[in-house]
Amino acid sequence: MLGMALAALDGTIVSTAVPQIVADLGGFTVFSWLFSGYLLAVTVTLPVYGKLSDTFGRKPVLITGIALFLLGSILCALAWNMPALIAFRIVQGLGGGAIQGTVQTVAADLYPLKERPKIQAKLSTVWAVSAVAGPAVGGVLATYADWRWIFLINLPVGAVAMWLIAKFLREPDRTREPSASPLRSRIDWPGALAVFACGGLLLTALVQGGVVWPWLSAPSLTLLAASAVLVVVVVLIERRAAEPILPGWVWRRRTIAAVNVALGMLGLLMVAPTVFLPTYAQTVLGLGPTAAGFVLSIMTLSWPVSAALSQHVYGRIGFRQTAIIGISLATLILLAFPLLPFPGSAWMPALIMLLLGGALGLFQLPLIVGVQSTVGWSERGTATASILFYRQLGQSVGAAVFGAVANATLSDRLASAPPALRDGLPGDLDSVSHALTDPDSTLGAAAADYLRRAVDAAVDHVYVGAAAAGFLSLVALLVLAPRRFPVLTDPTPGSADGDPAARPGVARAPERGAGNCAKRQPPTKPRGERSR
């Protein structure tokens, strides 16, 4: 949980100090890369770290990830200009990718199926606390100390996390298993580099397209074309690799393929509340940054509570059915947002976010626990990293798609403004938001009201798009996912043979209420029989 807190606090604590960072280092035109660069590094390294944790174990990967994150934090605190700070944020992201995927995998390793919802809910509370505490801590440090302390504060937390992991995390010795293959020591470095390059170019195109340069400009088209070529290269490399970073079974198994698509749509869906709701709260409702952040963070209060209670639901009706209920409710809740009155009160979107968090807690956790329960130790890191990777990728795609939707709606409203108001109106969402929140703005009352209505319409369209993503996630579960997940029985806690898939007599049994599967014990292995 301490390791996860490093990654969870990072985004929220840095965002509040951006004005002080820009004032000190300059680079206002590129400061968004403080977040984009970190996100890019986390996303493209997730599958690499997942495979490495399956090969060498979770402990060395997790310790290496925390060490990289702390190194990046020290370098960020020493940054002398904005390009250097962005480069060091990417170093942080290289460590963050190891932390996010491996912590989730360790939770599945240490806890049997029946107890996983509890520990996953506790990990969710880390994100909930970070969403509330991060902006406050970042604001205090930036105001009363120096913005560099928002990076240095990671050092004691990370040091304690590393000490606890090194001292108390015990893993089975994989090298002594008769079933262990000599190929496990081989690292698919060409595949890792190809995945990194492909993901980096694609995410750069999605993050910068429509912001730094137009979508149909030469930079966008070049990056997208190069990404497409690298996709082919990745496929060719991975098909020939002995131990591929992105193995084909991730998509050949219906359960994992369906969850990849479903959580990819979840990442796309989450752009609406996390990116556009704060803008809506400040420009349409007239709230300050702190109050706007609270409207968003209230979702993180109901999410872990719902996730913790989800085990009582999927223990009776199964993972797939529970996730279907959650995403169906989330889609309806998202469709309720455009029905809010203008301008409305702050409690209205806050209530919607509270309900949305509860619905998504029912949706995401059963899918993560379900996938982790269908694979053995030697595949769990790769499977976990796969579903997290596609969620992160969906978030990047969603930021690009919904940014285009919002700007198109806003441009249409500005173009159709009355002639008396048209002169002097800003031309994009960022400029509109700045004009409405700037106390020195010269906008008249009529122009300000028109702009607020335009922003309201743009955010409404984004939420309709998010509901469409929820519907696609529902379709993926209905069409692709099996009715019952093929859950593996859990090995005896603390046993050295941590891979149930490699043991005879432990078959992939259809899920019959997740609680029942956790209670089954594998048949006794005949004396002298060796795992194959």
C-alpha positions as a Python dict, from the first residue, in 0.01 Angstrom:
ca = {
    (1, 'M'): (0, 0, 0),
    (2, 'L'): (292, 236, 66),
    (3, 'G'): (438, 153, -274),
    (4, 'M'): (103, 215, -440),
    (5, 'A'): (74, 547, -254),
    (6, 'L'): (381, 673, -440),
    (7, 'A'): (207, 630, -775),
    (8, 'A'): (-136, 739, -646),
    (9, 'L'): (-17, 1065, -488),
    (10, 'D'): (202, 1158, -782),
    (11, 'G'): (-56, 1303, -1020),
    (12, 'T'): (-271, 1488, -766),
    (13, 'I'): (16, 1639, -566),
    (14, 'V'): (200, 1764, -875),
    (15, 'S'): (-106, 1920, -1041),
    (16, 'T'): (-158, 2175, -762),
    (17, 'A'): (201, 2299, -785),
    (18, 'V'): (203, 2361, -1162),
    (19, 'P'): (166, 2742, -1132),
    (20, 'Q'): (468, 2764, -899),
    (21, 'I'): (671, 2525, -1119),
    (22, 'V'): (598, 2729, -1433),
    (23, 'A'): (674, 3054, -1253),
    (24, 'D'): (1014, 2918, -1145),
    (25, 'L'): (1124, 2717, -1450),
    (26, 'G'): (917, 2865, -1733),
    (27, 'G'): (802, 2639, -2016),
    (28, 'F'): (429, 2713, -1998),
    (29, 'T'): (373, 2583, -2353),
    (30, 'V'): (506, 2235, -2267),
    (31, 'F'): (413, 2190, -1900),
    (32, 'S'): (136, 1942, -1993),
    (33, 'W'): (418, 1695, -2067),
    (34, 'L'): (478, 1676, -1691),
    (35, 'F'): (171, 1453, -1691),
    (36, 'S'): (175, 1319, -2047),
    (37, 'G'): (536, 1202, -2024),
    (38, 'Y'): (471, 1025, -1695),
    (39, 'L'): (154, 860, -1831),
    (40, 'L'): (336, 750, -2145),
    (41, 'A'): (618, 585, -1947),
    (42, 'V'): (378, 407, -1713),
    (43, 'T'): (158, 277, -1993),
    (44, 'V'): (422, 139, -2228),
    (45, 'T'): (620, -30, -1950),
    (46, 'L'): (326, -215, -1790),
    (47, 'P'): (344, -524, -2018),
    (48, 'V'): (724, -532, -1991),
    (49, 'Y'): (719, -535, -1612),
    (50, 'G'): (437, -789, -1612),
    (51, 'K'): (647, -1036, -1808),
    (52, 'L'): (958, -964, -1600),
    (53, 'S'): (767, -1032, -1278),
    (54, 'D'): (652, -1368, -1417),
    (55, 'T'): (1012, -1451, -1508),
    (56, 'F'): (1212, -1325, -1210),
    (57, 'G'): (947, -1279, -941),
    (58, 'R'): (750, -986, -807),
    (59, 'K'): (995, -879, -537),
    (60, 'P'): (1293, -774, -754),
    (61, 'V'): (1065, -599, -1005),
    (62, 'L'): (880, -410, -732),
    (63, 'I'): (1199, -302, -553),
    (64, 'T'): (1353, -194, -884),
    (65, 'G'): (1040, 4, -970),
    (66, 'I'): (1036, 188, -637),
    (67, 'A'): (1410, 260, -668),
    (68, 'L'): (1357, 406, -1017),
    (69, 'F'): (1065, 614, -892),
    (70, 'L'): (1272, 755, -605),
    (71, 'L'): (1565, 826, -839),
    (72, 'G'): (1326, 1016, -1066),
    (73, 'S'): (1191, 1206, -762),
    (74, 'I'): (1541, 1317, -659),
    (75, 'L'): (1622, 1426, -1014),
    (76, 'C'): (1290, 1615, -1040),
    (77, 'A'): (1375, 1806, -722),
    (78, 'L'): (1710, 1904, -878),
    (79, 'A'): (1563, 2003, -1218),
    (80, 'W'): (1700, 2330, -1357),
    (81, 'N'): (1451, 2388, -1639),
    (82, 'M'): (1124, 2249, -1775),
    (83, 'P'): (1277, 2006, -2033),
    (84, 'A'): (1491, 1853, -1757),
    (85, 'L'): (1191, 1822, -1526),
    (86, 'I'): (989, 1651, -1802),
    (87, 'A'): (1274, 1406, -1869),
    (88, 'F'): (1300, 1321, -1498),
    (89, 'R'): (922, 1276, -1478),
    (90, 'I'): (960, 1010, -1747),
    (91, 'V'): (1216, 839, -1522),
    (92, 'Q'): (954, 846, -1246),
    (93, 'G'): (706, 690, -1488),
    (94, 'L'): (947, 406, -1565),
    (95, 'G'): (928, 319, -1197),
    (96, 'G'): (555, 387, -1170),
    (97, 'G'): (479, 125, -1434),
    (98, 'A'): (648, -141, -1221),
    (99, 'I'): (464, -29, -907),
    (100, 'Q'): (111, -16, -1047),
    (101, 'G'): (109, -354, -1217),
    (102, 'T'): (321, -550, -971),
    (103, 'V'): (136, -441, -656),
    (104, 'Q'): (-190, -569, -804),
    (105, 'T'): (-20, -898, -890),
    (106, 'V'): (134, -938, -544),
    (107, 'A'): (-211, -890, -388),
    (108, 'A'): (-342, -1181, -597),
    (109, 'D'): (-37, -1394, -506),
    (110, 'L'): (-65, -1342, -130),
    (111, 'Y'): (-440, -1368, -83),
    (112, 'P'): (-671, -1653, -189),
    (113, 'L'): (-972, -1578, -404),
    (114, 'K'): (-1207, -1537, -110),
    (115, 'E'): (-992, -1264, 48),
    (116, 'R'): (-882, -1074, -264),
    (117, 'P'): (-1173, -826, -265),
    (118, 'K'): (-1074, -705, 81),
    (119, 'I'): (-712, -635, -9),
    (120, 'Q'): (-808, -485, -346),
    (121, 'A'): (-1055, -257, -167),
    (122, 'K'): (-775, -148, 68),
    (123, 'L'): (-558, -70, -234),
    (124, 'S'): (-850, 133, -374),
    (125, 'T'): (-860, 337, -52),
    (126, 'V'): (-502, 442, -126),
    (127, 'W'): (-627, 609, -444),
    (128, 'A'): (-925, 758, -258),
    (129, 'V'): (-708, 911, 14),
    (130, 'S'): (-461, 1035, -247),
    (131, 'A'): (-738, 1207, -443),
    (132, 'V'): (-836, 1404, -132),
    (133, 'A'): (-500, 1452, 40),
    (134, 'G'): (-280, 1502, -267),
    (135, 'P'): (-409, 1846, -373),
    (136, 'A'): (-405, 1969, -11),
    (137, 'V'): (-48, 1851, 55),
    (138, 'G'): (74, 1980, -279),
    (139, 'G'): (-87, 2319, -221),
    (140, 'V'): (62, 2353, 128),
    (141, 'L'): (413, 2256, 14),
    (142, 'A'): (400, 2482, -291),
    (143, 'T'): (268, 2777, -89),
    (144, 'Y'): (465, 2758, 235),
    (145, 'A'): (780, 2568, 134),
    (146, 'D'): (901, 2505, -221),
    (147, 'W'): (757, 2304, -509),
    (148, 'R'): (1065, 2079, -505),
    (149, 'W'): (945, 1928, -177),
    (150, 'I'): (651, 1764, -354),
    (151, 'F'): (909, 1528, -505),
    (152, 'L'): (1134, 1496, -199),
    (153, 'I'): (839, 1388, 16),
    (154, 'N'): (840, 1061, -182),
    (155, 'L'): (1177, 959, -37),
    (156, 'P'): (1078, 858, 319),
    (157, 'V'): (759, 686, 198),
    (158, 'G'): (948, 493, -70),
    (159, 'A'): (1232, 401, 164),
    (160, 'V'): (992, 249, 419),
    (161, 'A'): (807, 65, 141),
    (162, 'M'): (1131, -82, 4),
    (163, 'W'): (1244, -193, 352),
    (164, 'L'): (911, -364, 426),
    (165, 'I'): (908, -542, 91),
    (166, 'A'): (1271, -654, 120),
    (167, 'K'): (1222, -782, 474),
    (168, 'F'): (876, -941, 469),
    (169, 'L'): (776, -1035, 113),
    (170, 'R'): (850, -1404, 61),
    (171, 'E'): (806, -1572, -276),
    (172, 'P'): (840, -1938, -381),
    (173, 'D'): (1172, -2038, -533),
    (174, 'R'): (1075, -2083, -899),
    (175, 'T'): (1414, -2220, -1003),
    (176, 'R'): (1361, -2543, -807),
    (177, 'E'): (1039, -2642, -979),
    (178, 'P'): (1077, -2944, -1209),
    (179, 'S'): (828, -2780, -1445),
    (180, 'A'): (1034, -2463, -1478),
    (181, 'S'): (1155, -2416, -1833),
    (182, 'P'): (1510, -2307, -1918),
    (183, 'L'): (1352, -2058, -2155),
    (184, 'R'): (1225, -1859, -1856),
    (185, 'S'): (1564, -1693, -1819),
    (186, 'R'): (1545, -1547, -2168),
    (187, 'I'): (1423, -1187, -2189),
    (188, 'D'): (1250, -1072, -2505),
    (189, 'W'): (1442, -744, -2525),
    (190, 'P'): (1361, -684, -2897),
    (191, 'G'): (992, -725, -2814),
    (192, 'A'): (1022, -497, -2511),
    (193, 'L'): (1191, -223, -2715),
    (194, 'A'): (938, -260, -2997),
    (195, 'V'): (644, -237, -2754),
    (196, 'F'): (800, 67, -2588),
    (197, 'A'): (862, 242, -2920),
    (198, 'C'): (518, 160, -3059),
    (199, 'G'): (337, 268, -2744),
    (200, 'G'): (547, 582, -2712),
    (201, 'L'): (477, 701, -3066),
    (202, 'L'): (107, 617, -3046),
    (203, 'L'): (55, 790, -2711),
    (204, 'T'): (252, 1094, -2827),
    (205, 'A'): (25, 1120, -3131),
    (206, 'L'): (-287, 1088, -2915),
    (207, 'V'): (-172, 1329, -2644),
    (208, 'Q'): (-37, 1602, -2873),
    (209, 'G'): (-280, 1570, -3165),
    (210, 'G'): (-534, 1850, -3168),
    (211, 'V'): (-339, 2034, -2896),
    (212, 'V'): (14, 2111, -3012),
    (213, 'W'): (-60, 2043, -3380),
    (214, 'P'): (-379, 1968, -3584),
    (215, 'W'): (-493, 1608, -3627),
    (216, 'L'): (-439, 1613, -4003),
    (217, 'S'): (-98, 1779, -3984),
    (218, 'A'): (229, 1616, -4087),
    (219, 'P'): (344, 1539, -3728),
    (220, 'S'): (21, 1360, -3640),
    (221, 'L'): (4, 1159, -3960),
    (222, 'T'): (373, 1068, -3937),
    (223, 'L'): (343, 947, -3577),
    (224, 'L'): (27, 747, -3648),
    (225, 'A'): (179, 588, -3959),
    (226, 'A'): (497, 498, -3771),
    (227, 'S'): (284, 351, -3490),
    (228, 'A'): (98, 133, -3740),
    (229, 'V'): (425, 7, -3886),
    (230, 'L'): (557, -72, -3539),
    (231, 'V'): (240, -265, -3454),
    (232, 'V'): (327, -500, -3740),
    (233, 'V'): (687, -519, -3616),
    (234, 'V'): (568, -604, -3262),
    (235, 'V'): (343, -883, -3393),
    (236, 'L'): (625, -1033, -3602),
    (237, 'I'): (875, -1019, -3315),
    (238, 'E'): (634, -1159, -3056),
    (239, 'R'): (529, -1450, -3279),
    (240, 'R'): (892, -1563, -3302),
    (241, 'A'): (998, -1493, -2942),
    (242, 'A'): (1046, -1786, -2704),
    (243, 'E'): (909, -1584, -2411),
    (244, 'P'): (719, -1289, -2566),
    (245, 'I'): (642, -973, -2372),
    (246, 'L'): (290, -971, -2521),
    (247, 'P'): (208, -1342, -2559),
    (248, 'G'): (-69, -1445, -2794),
    (249, 'W'): (-263, -1627, -2523),
    (250, 'V'): (-360, -1289, -2376),
    (251, 'W'): (-600, -1249, -2669),
    (252, 'R'): (-671, -1614, -2746),
    (253, 'R'): (-838, -1671, -2408),
    (254, 'R'): (-1190, -1534, -2418),
    (255, 'T'): (-1192, -1422, -2055),
    (256, 'I'): (-878, -1209, -2076),
    (257, 'A'): (-964, -1074, -2422),
    (258, 'A'): (-1310, -965, -2305),
    (259, 'V'): (-1170, -795, -1995),
    (260, 'N'): (-901, -622, -2202),
    (261, 'V'): (-1172, -465, -2417),
    (262, 'A'): (-1403, -392, -2123),
    (263, 'L'): (-1135, -218, -1916),
    (264, 'G'): (-1007, -37, -2224),
    (265, 'M'): (-1354, 115, -2254),
    (266, 'L'): (-1345, 193, -1881),
    (267, 'G'): (-1026, 393, -1933),
    (268, 'L'): (-1195, 583, -2216),
    (269, 'L'): (-1507, 637, -2003),
    (270, 'M'): (-1308, 775, -1707),
    (271, 'V'): (-1186, 1072, -1911),
    (272, 'A'): (-1527, 1238, -1876),
    (273, 'P'): (-1523, 1280, -1496),
    (274, 'T'): (-1147, 1311, -1441),
    (275, 'V'): (-1066, 1558, -1721),
    (276, 'F'): (-1385, 1749, -1798),
    (277, 'L'): (-1578, 1757, -1469),
    (278, 'P'): (-1336, 2000, -1296),
    (279, 'T'): (-1368, 2238, -1592),
    (280, 'Y'): (-1747, 2207, -1576),
    (281, 'A'): (-1750, 2271, -1201),
    (282, 'Q'): (-1536, 2584, -1228),
    (283, 'T'): (-1676, 2742, -1544),
    (284, 'V'): (-2043, 2643, -1532),
    (285, 'L'): (-2104, 2613, -1157),
    (286, 'G'): (-1857, 2886, -1061),
    (287, 'L'): (-1677, 2677, -799),
    (288, 'G'): (-1319, 2732, -691),
    (289, 'P'): (-1046, 2478, -765),
    (290, 'T'): (-1073, 2313, -422),
    (291, 'A'): (-1451, 2275, -437),
    (292, 'A'): (-1428, 2150, -797),
    (293, 'G'): (-1175, 1891, -686),
    (294, 'F'): (-1412, 1775, -413),
    (295, 'V'): (-1694, 1720, -664),
    (296, 'L'): (-1462, 1485, -850),
    (297, 'S'): (-1300, 1316, -549),
    (298, 'I'): (-1634, 1214, -400),
    (299, 'M'): (-1639, 936, -661),
    (300, 'T'): (-1330, 786, -498),
    (301, 'L'): (-1517, 755, -168),
    (302, 'S'): (-1792, 525, -296),
    (303, 'W'): (-1567, 325, -531),
    (304, 'P'): (-1365, 131, -266),
    (305, 'V'): (-1676, 72, -52),
    (306, 'S'): (-1860, -76, -348),
    (307, 'A'): (-1552, -278, -447),
    (308, 'A'): (-1525, -426, -98),
    (309, 'L'): (-1892, -528, -103),
    (310, 'S'): (-1875, -671, -456),
    (311, 'Q'): (-1751, -1007, -327),
    (312, 'H'): (-2094, -1072, -178),
    (313, 'V'): (-2244, -1020, -523),
    (314, 'Y'): (-2001, -1215, -743),
    (315, 'G'): (-1977, -1487, -481),
    (316, 'R'): (-2341, -1560, -564),
    (317, 'I'): (-2387, -1472, -930),
    (318, 'G'): (-2031, -1477, -1071),
    (319, 'F'): (-1777, -1227, -1200),
    (320, 'R'): (-1933, -1163, -1540),
    (321, 'Q'): (-2283, -1099, -1413),
    (322, 'T'): (-2160, -864, -1140),
    (323, 'A'): (-1954, -662, -1388),
    (324, 'I'): (-2252, -645, -1625),
    (325, 'I'): (-2469, -499, -1348),
    (326, 'G'): (-2198, -245, -1260),
    (327, 'I'): (-2135, -119, -1614),
    (328, 'S'): (-2509, -109, -1693),
    (329, 'L'): (-2567, 115, -1391),
    (330, 'A'): (-2265, 329, -1480),
    (331, 'T'): (-2395, 381, -1836),
    (332, 'L'): (-2735, 497, -1708),
    (333, 'I'): (-2572, 729, -1455),
    (334, 'L'): (-2354, 886, -1724),
    (335, 'L'): (-2661, 944, -1940),
    (336, 'A'): (-2823, 1129, -1646),
    (337, 'F'): (-2551, 1397, -1648),
    (338, 'P'): (-2679, 1581, -1961),
    (339, 'L'): (-3023, 1599, -1793),
    (340, 'L'): (-2891, 1823, -1515),
    (341, 'P'): (-3043, 2174, -1522),
    (342, 'F'): (-2834, 2477, -1617),
    (343, 'P'): (-2650, 2600, -1419),
    (344, 'G'): (-2768, 2371, -1138),
    (345, 'S'): (-2619, 2318, -793),
    (346, 'A'): (-2291, 2154, -696),
    (347, 'W'): (-2465, 1868, -514),
    (348, 'M'): (-2615, 1740, -841),
    (349, 'P'): (-2291, 1640, -1020),
    (350, 'A'): (-2150, 1535, -682),
    (351, 'L'): (-2439, 1290, -639),
    (352, 'I'): (-2384, 1156, -990),
    (353, 'M'): (-2014, 1102, -915),
    (354, 'L'): (-2102, 926, -588),
    (355, 'L'): (-2334, 687, -772),
    (356, 'L'): (-2085, 641, -1057),
    (357, 'G'): (-1810, 540, -814),
    (358, 'G'): (-2041, 281, -661),
    (359, 'A'): (-2130, 136, -1001),
    (360, 'L'): (-1770, 121, -1123),
    (361, 'G'): (-1659, -50, -801),
    (362, 'L'): (-1901, -330, -893),
    (363, 'F'): (-1759, -336, -1244),
    (364, 'Q'): (-1380, -314, -1225),
    (365, 'L'): (-1284, -522, -922),
    (366, 'P'): (-1471, -841, -1020),
    (367, 'L'): (-1299, -832, -1360),
    (368, 'I'): (-949, -786, -1214),
    (369, 'V'): (-1000, -1055, -950),
    (370, 'G'): (-1167, -1281, -1206),
    (371, 'V'): (-880, -1263, -1456),
    (372, 'Q'): (-617, -1313, -1185),
    (373, 'S'): (-807, -1621, -1069),
    (374, 'T'): (-803, -1784, -1414),
    (375, 'V'): (-421, -1797, -1442),
    (376, 'G'): (-139, -1948, -1239),
    (377, 'W'): (157, -1774, -1079),
    (378, 'S'): (371, -1790, -1394),
    (379, 'E'): (108, -1602, -1599),
    (380, 'R'): (-49, -1373, -1341),
    (381, 'G'): (189, -1081, -1384),
    (382, 'T'): (144, -1079, -1761),
    (383, 'A'): (-235, -1110, -1736),
    (384, 'T'): (-262, -833, -1476),
    (385, 'A'): (-33, -601, -1671),
    (386, 'S'): (-233, -670, -1988),
    (387, 'I'): (-565, -552, -1849),
    (388, 'L'): (-406, -249, -1680),
    (389, 'F'): (-222, -163, -2001),
    (390, 'Y'): (-541, -156, -2206),
    (391, 'R'): (-714, 55, -1944),
    (392, 'Q'): (-429, 310, -1959),
    (393, 'L'): (-435, 299, -2338),
    (394, 'G'): (-811, 355, -2335),
    (395, 'Q'): (-759, 659, -2115),
    (396, 'S'): (-512, 808, -2363),
    (397, 'V'): (-744, 740, -2656),
    (398, 'G'): (-1035, 885, -2460),
    (399, 'A'): (-848, 1208, -2385),
    (400, 'A'): (-785, 1254, -2757),
    (401, 'V'): (-1135, 1154, -2874),
    (402, 'F'): (-1333, 1344, -2613),
    (403, 'G'): (-1105, 1646, -2641),
    (404, 'A'): (-1195, 1657, -3010),
    (405, 'V'): (-1566, 1615, -2928),
    (406, 'A'): (-1560, 1898, -2672),
    (407, 'N'): (-1367, 2135, -2899),
    (408, 'A'): (-1594, 2056, -3197),
    (409, 'T'): (-1906, 2129, -2990),
    (410, 'L'): (-1754, 2448, -2852),
    (411, 'S'): (-1639, 2566, -3194),
    (412, 'D'): (-1987, 2509, -3334),
    (413, 'R'): (-2147, 2707, -3050),
    (414, 'L'): (-1898, 2991, -3086),
    (415, 'A'): (-1947, 3003, -3463),
    (416, 'S'): (-2324, 3030, -3416),
    (417, 'A'): (-2301, 3299, -3147),
    (418, 'P'): (-2506, 3615, -3199),
    (419, 'P'): (-2313, 3880, -3394),
    (420, 'A'): (-2318, 4113, -3096),
    (421, 'L'): (-2128, 3856, -2888),
    (422, 'R'): (-1910, 3694, -3152),
    (423, 'D'): (-1627, 3947, -3145),
    (424, 'G'): (-1377, 3879, -2873),
    (425, 'L'): (-1499, 3531, -2781),
    (426, 'P'): (-1217, 3278, -2724),
    (427, 'G'): (-1179, 2990, -2967),
    (428, 'D'): (-1111, 2670, -2770),
    (429, 'L'): (-1200, 2500, -2441),
    (430, 'D'): (-885, 2605, -2254),
    (431, 'S'): (-923, 2968, -2358),
    (432, 'V'): (-1291, 2968, -2266),
    (433, 'S'): (-1217, 2819, -1925),
    (434, 'H'): (-946, 3078, -1862),
    (435, 'A'): (-1174, 3364, -1969),
    (436, 'L'): (-1452, 3250, -1736),
    (437, 'T'): (-1230, 3191, -1432),
    (438, 'D'): (-997, 3490, -1472),
    (439, 'P'): (-1104, 3763, -1229),
    (440, 'D'): (-959, 4026, -1467),
    (441, 'S'): (-1164, 3905, -1762),
    (442, 'T'): (-1343, 4175, -1960),
    (443, 'L'): (-1631, 3949, -2067),
    (444, 'G'): (-1975, 4101, -2028),
    (445, 'A'): (-2256, 3922, -1848),
    (446, 'A'): (-2426, 3812, -2173),
    (447, 'A'): (-2101, 3679, -2324),
    (448, 'A'): (-2009, 3496, -2003),
    (449, 'D'): (-2352, 3332, -1986),
    (450, 'Y'): (-2327, 3224, -2350),
    (451, 'L'): (-1983, 3074, -2293),
    (452, 'R'): (-2104, 2885, -1984),
    (453, 'R'): (-2387, 2736, -2185),
    (454, 'A'): (-2142, 2640, -2459),
    (455, 'V'): (-1915, 2464, -2207),
    (456, 'D'): (-2219, 2293, -2054),
    (457, 'A'): (-2316, 2158, -2398),
    (458, 'A'): (-1960, 2042, -2471),
    (459, 'V'): (-1932, 1851, -2141),
    (460, 'D'): (-2279, 1702, -2194),
    (461, 'H'): (-2164, 1560, -2527),
    (462, 'V'): (-1853, 1417, -2361),
    (463, 'Y'): (-2068, 1237, -2104),
    (464, 'V'): (-2288, 1096, -2380),
    (465, 'G'): (-1969, 966, -2544),
    (466, 'A'): (-1861, 817, -2210),
    (467, 'A'): (-2198, 641, -2187),
    (468, 'A'): (-2138, 502, -2537),
    (469, 'A'): (-1802, 365, -2414),
    (470, 'G'): (-1986, 204, -2122),
    (471, 'F'): (-2228, 43, -2364),
    (472, 'L'): (-1941, -97, -2572),
    (473, 'S'): (-1789, -240, -2254),
    (474, 'L'): (-2122, -406, -2179),
    (475, 'V'): (-2133, -553, -2531),
    (476, 'A'): (-1780, -691, -2488),
    (477, 'L'): (-1884, -872, -2171),
    (478, 'L'): (-2205, -1006, -2325),
    (479, 'V'): (-2048, -1123, -2651),
    (480, 'L'): (-1686, -1213, -2569),
    (481, 'A'): (-1676, -1316, -2204),
    (482, 'P'): (-1776, -1672, -2110),
    (483, 'R'): (-2077, -1705, -1882),
    (484, 'R'): (-1852, -1853, -1612),
    (485, 'F'): (-1485, -1762, -1572),
    (486, 'P'): (-1258, -2072, -1574),
    (487, 'V'): (-1132, -2019, -1219),
    (488, 'L'): (-831, -2213, -1088),
    (489, 'T'): (-835, -2349, -736),
    (490, 'D'): (-597, -2175, -497),
    (491, 'P'): (-286, -2352, -367),
    (492, 'T'): (-237, -2380, 5),
    (493, 'P'): (-137, -2036, 136),
    (494, 'G'): (238, -2011, 185),
    (495, 'S'): (317, -2324, -19),
    (496, 'A'): (627, -2327, -235),
    (497, 'D'): (449, -2455, -542),
    (498, 'G'): (295, -2121, -618),
    (499, 'D'): (175, -2208, -969),
    (500, 'P'): (-144, -2412, -955),
    (501, 'A'): (-155, -2431, -1332),
    (502, 'A'): (167, -2636, -1334),
    (503, 'R'): (38, -2901, -1097),
    (504, 'P'): (-147, -3214, -1205),
    (505, 'G'): (-504, -3245, -1093),
    (506, 'V'): (-565, -2869, -1081),
    (507, 'A'): (-785, -2799, -1378),
    (508, 'R'): (-950, -2489, -1511),
    (509, 'A'): (-1295, -2534, -1361),
    (510, 'P'): (-1588, -2318, -1467),
    (511, 'E'): (-1666, -2058, -1203),
    (512, 'R'): (-1962, -2155, -985),
    (513, 'G'): (-1994, -1854, -766),
    (514, 'A'): (-1648, -1729, -685),
    (515, 'G'): (-1678, -1808, -317),
    (516, 'N'): (-1723, -2179, -382),
    (517, 'C'): (-1418, -2199, -608),
    (518, 'A'): (-1195, -2061, -336),
    (519, 'K'): (-1296, -2343, -104),
    (520, 'R'): (-1201, -2631, -333),
    (521, 'Q'): (-872, -2803, -262),
    (522, 'P'): (-661, -2958, -538),
    (523, 'P'): (-639, -3337, -541),
    (524, 'T'): (-340, -3492, -370),
    (525, 'K'): (-45, -3539, -604),
    (526, 'P'): (59, -3906, -632),
    (527, 'R'): (392, -3980, -463),
    (528, 'G'): (683, -3953, -702),
    (529, 'E'): (487, -3787, -984),
    (530, 'R'): (657, -3485, -1136),
    (531, 'S'): (481, -3178, -1276),
    (532, 'R'): (504, -3136, -1648),
}
